[in-house]
């Protein structure tokens, strides 16, 4: 009988909910399959697309948006946020030698990688990265000890009940009922949202979307009564961006679906000087009720 590895343990078929096992056949792509015969072949970039059937009604982040995000994050502009997440994760998983981490809305996997690297003493951490974008999952699949799955967070997650120790939800939809289902009792969810003043100095220049003032309360409500808010931390990072970094910042987020790249480059060239902004984030740490 085929045994599950720590990397795949806890995955379940999105069609019938039976366990998904990794099937390795010489000469063929890796495959996730269940005993009912449902199977999902790995793309050549290493991720698995589980969105079969009706798929999703939402629009994925495209290749250009994901490339801009990868370049901007890899330059270290949001490193302070990643470090704060790593510290909180390390404290939450203290003494857990085999943690299971779920990044719900993982994007390129930048924050997931930083969190996993911040967990000293863990022997075989296993992570699942979920995102609707195929282009993002191509990059997240390169994070060590991670299974990258294309999936819609508003659907039932392809993860077993109470199989996750730490859940990351960074600038992504908050499906509180599903988060509570997959997180073990006492497990931790780290939810990151922008503060109202996030990048406000250049919102007009960069064509950024507005941020609601009541976002913190909205997150608490969306997480539901199976979670208790344990702590809140704010991270503010002053940034001095050249034209290329400012362009990437604008294109990598939700506004990237609507911006005209050439118009944006022309606006930045006309502005001339460096763009000065303050990135402002809120990290809410939730504990799942027993």
Secondary structure, DSSP 4 states (H G I P E B T S, - for coil): -PPPPTTTTTBB-TTT-PBPEEE--TTS--EEE-TTS-EEEBPTTS-EE---TT--SSPPP-HHHHHHHHHHHHTTTTHHHHHHHHHHHHHHTTT-TT-EEEEET-TTSHHHHHHHHT-TT-SS-EEEEEES-HHHHHHHTTSTTEEEEE--TTSPPSB-TT-EEEEEEESS---HHHHHHHEEEEEEEEEEEE-TTTTGGGHHHHTPPP--TTHHHHHHHHH-TTEEEEEEEEEEEEEEE-HHHHHHHHHHSGGGGT--HHHHHHHHHHH-SPEEEEEEEEEEEEEE--
